[in-house]
Amino acid sequence: MPSLTPSAKPTRRRASRSGRPPAGVRKGERVKDYPQTSLRLPPEIKAKLYALSRVAGTPQWRVVSAAVECFLRERSRADQRRVLRYIGQRRRRR
């Protein structure tokens, strides 16, 4: 005789993704998709970058990114406008 109780629907568990979650600046961005650059730094600056990264518990690329943003904020308004204009020109050429 068939059961009269409603059968429970099988629940689907959301499969967790393996590996690290995306860690870019904006949600869903992957750092590995960012362009790479190479820098030559004096040893004492490289040591400071490493130490800042460790103390802050953040990747070196975030320390460098924050330093660039800070450097730009310290420039005059005219210099900031020139930088933004230059970025716009470069994007249009691509």
C-alpha positions as CSV (number, residue, x, y, z in Angstrom):
1,M,0.0,0.0,0.0
2,P,1.4,3.4,-0.9
3,S,2.3,5.8,1.9
4,L,-0.1,8.7,2.4
5,T,2.5,11.1,3.8
6,P,4.0,13.5,1.4
7,S,7.4,12.6,0.3
8,A,10.2,15.0,1.3
9,K,11.7,16.8,-1.6
10,P,15.4,16.2,-1.9
11,T,17.2,19.3,-0.9
12,R,20.2,20.4,-3.0
13,R,23.1,21.6,-1.1
14,R,25.1,24.3,-2.7
15,A,28.5,22.8,-3.5
16,S,31.2,24.9,-1.9
17,R,33.9,25.9,-4.3
18,S,37.4,24.7,-3.7
19,G,40.3,27.0,-3.4
20,R,40.5,30.6,-2.3
21,P,37.7,33.1,-3.0
22,P,38.2,35.9,-5.4
23,A,40.3,38.6,-3.7
24,G,40.2,41.5,-6.1
25,V,39.4,45.1,-5.3
26,R,35.7,44.8,-6.4
27,K,33.4,41.9,-5.7
28,G,34.0,38.9,-7.9
29,E,37.3,40.2,-9.4
30,R,40.2,37.8,-9.5
31,V,43.7,39.1,-8.8
32,K,45.1,36.7,-11.4
33,D,43.2,38.6,-14.1
34,Y,44.9,41.9,-13.2
35,P,47.8,43.1,-15.4
36,Q,51.2,42.5,-14.0
37,T,54.1,44.9,-13.6
38,S,57.6,44.5,-12.5
39,L,59.4,46.9,-10.2
40,R,63.1,47.4,-9.2
41,L,63.2,48.5,-5.6
42,P,66.1,49.3,-3.4
43,P,66.5,46.5,-0.8
44,E,65.4,48.6,2.1
45,I,62.2,49.6,0.3
46,K,61.5,46.0,-0.6
47,A,62.0,45.0,3.0
48,K,59.6,47.8,4.1
49,L,57.0,46.6,1.6
50,Y,57.3,43.0,2.9
51,A,57.1,44.2,6.5
52,L,54.1,46.4,5.8
53,S,52.3,43.5,4.1
54,R,53.0,41.2,7.0
55,V,52.0,43.7,9.7
56,A,48.8,44.7,7.9
57,G,48.0,41.1,7.0
58,T,47.4,42.2,3.4
59,P,49.0,41.2,0.1
60,Q,51.8,43.3,-1.2
61,W,49.8,44.4,-4.2
62,R,47.2,46.0,-1.9
63,V,50.0,47.9,0.0
64,V,51.4,49.2,-3.4
65,S,47.9,50.1,-4.6
66,A,47.1,52.0,-1.4
67,A,50.5,53.8,-1.7
68,V,49.7,54.9,-5.2
69,E,46.3,56.2,-4.2
70,C,47.8,58.1,-1.3
71,F,50.5,59.6,-3.5
72,L,47.9,60.8,-6.0
73,R,45.8,62.3,-3.2
74,E,48.8,64.3,-2.0
75,R,49.2,65.9,-5.5
76,S,47.7,69.2,-6.4
77,R,44.2,69.3,-7.9
78,A,45.8,70.2,-11.3
79,D,48.1,67.2,-11.1
80,Q,45.2,65.0,-10.2
81,R,43.2,66.2,-13.2
82,R,46.2,65.7,-15.5
83,V,46.6,62.1,-14.2
84,L,42.9,61.3,-14.8
85,R,43.1,62.9,-18.3
86,Y,46.1,60.9,-19.1
87,I,44.4,57.7,-18.0
88,G,41.4,58.6,-20.2
89,Q,43.6,59.1,-23.2
90,R,45.4,55.8,-22.7
91,R,42.1,53.9,-22.5
92,R,40.7,55.5,-25.7
93,R,43.9,54.4,-27.6
94,R,43.4,50.7,-26.8
